[in-house]
Amino acid sequence: MKIRAGFVSNSSSSSFTCDVTGKEHDGEYEIDTCFCVNGHRFVSDFRLPELPVQIPVDKMRNRLLGDSKSEKDNLGIQHASDDQIQSWYADYSDESEYEDDDLPPKLCPICSFKFGRTKDLLVYMLKRDGLTEEKLLTEIQKKFGGDYQTFQKVMRPQTNLFKKRIRTNMSI
């Protein structure tokens, strides 16, 4: 059974939070979403492109021949140039190998580390630096005392860089 994090439903509408941007989308507009096999949910515009698979022209020709319906089509395929076969095959195989549900990690911007969620980055840095949440809080308390406004002021440039990155690279 799959559990879809970030999805909220009630009788009149549904909303979800995009795992890439953190933006909540209400049910007012229908938005295409994707799920990866690791449970990330995001607006489908953030789905990473599939890399084209290099298929030899003779295999492309054979697939086209196998799906053709008439002798006339077969003759056209058999005598077509390699460039024409590649063009026809691109049109023929334009559909994705994957549905927008259960995408592999290579098509998920989070799993592919094209985008980092703040909580994932924080956990990584804590582990990398050998810190615990308690040690980090103690360090912050020593540096800022009880002055949360000063803490916010010092952190604001980094927060603004993060918000700018979402707006420019991942605007939805």
N, C-alpha and C positions, 0 to 999 in steps of 0.2 A: 504494500500500500504506500502511495506517495503522499507526503505531507507538504503542502504548498505554503511556505512561510510568506508572510506579508500580504495575504489575501484576506479581505474582510468582506462579509456579505450580510445584508439585511434584506428586509422584504421589498424595499423600494429601489435600492441601487447597490452596486458593489464598487469597491475601490481596491487598489493595490499600491504598494510602494516599490518603485523600481530599485532593484539592488545595485544598479550602476550609479544612478544619480542621487538616490535617497529621496527623490521627489514622489509625493503621494499623488496618484491619479484617481480622481473620483469617477463614479460611474456615469457622469454626464456625457462623455464622449467615448465611443468604442475605440479602443487602442489595441493594436496587435501586440501580443506579448510572446515571449519565448521562455522556456524552462530548460535548464541544462540538467544532465543526469545527477549533478550534485545539489540540485534544489534551488539554484539561483533563478530568480524571475526578473526579467527586464524587458523594456520596450524593444520590439523586434528590430528597430533601426540600429541597435547596438550589436546585433548578431554579426560575428566576424565572417568575412567571406571565405568560401571554400576555395582551396587552392586547386587549380585545374590539374587533372590527372593526365599525364602524358600517355596517350594511347596511339600506337602505331596506326598509320593510315590504312593499312590492309585490314586491321581489326575493325576500324570504323566502317570501312566499305562492307565488310561481312555482316556487321550488325544492321546496317542500312538495308542490305540485300535481304536479310532474314525477316525484316519487318515490312518490306515492300509488298504491295498487293497486286501488282500487275507485271506482265512480261515487259511492257514498255518501260516501266520504272526500273526494272532490273537492267535493261540495256543501257539506260541513261546512267545508272550508278556504275555499271561495269566500265563504261567508257569515259567517265568524268575525270577531270584532272584531280590531282591530290589536293590542290587548294579548294576546289569545288566540294570535294568530299569533306574536308575539314569544316567548311562553311555550313554545309548541310547538317553535318553531325552536331555542330554547335547549336543549331536551331532545334535539332531532334532531341538532344540531351540537355536542354536548358533547365530542366527541373532539378531541384536539390535532391540529394540522396537522403536528406534528413528532414523530418517534420520539425515544426517549431516547438514541439513538446519533446522532451528528452534529448536535447542536443548533446553531442559529445563535447568534452571539455575544450577541444581545439576550436570550437565555434562560439564559446562563451568568453566574453571579455574579462570576466573575473577569474575564471579557471586558467585562462591563458596569460594572466597577469598583464593585460593591456590596460586594465583599470584596477586600482586597489581600493577595497573598501576600508574605511578608517579603522574599523574594529579589527580587521585582519592584519593591517599594517601595525597597529598598536601591539597586538599579541606577538607578532613576529619580532618587533623591536624589544619588547620586554624579555622574550626568550633569548634573543641574540645578545642582549646586554646583561643577562643574568639577573634581571630585576623581577620583583613581584609587584603587584598593585600596591601593597602596603609600603614597600620600599620607595616606590615612586611618589606616593602621597606624602610620605615623610620628607622626601627631598623637596617637594613643592611647598610643604608647610614651612620648612626651614628657610626657603628662598623668599616666599611671599607672606609668611605669617598667616594672618587671617584675611589678607587683603585680596579678595577675589577680583575686584575691579582692576587692580594693577596687573594681576595675572592675565586677565582678559586683554588688557592693553598690550602687554608683551606678546601674547599669542596671536593677536589680531593679524599681523602681516602674514603669518603662516596660514591662518584660517582663510584670509582673503585670496591667497594663492590657490588654495584648494577649491574655493568656490569659483574662481576665474577659470580653472582647469575644466571644471564641469561645464561651465557656460560655453567656453570656446571649443573644446574638443568633443563634448558630448551633449550638445544642446538639443533639447526636446521641448 
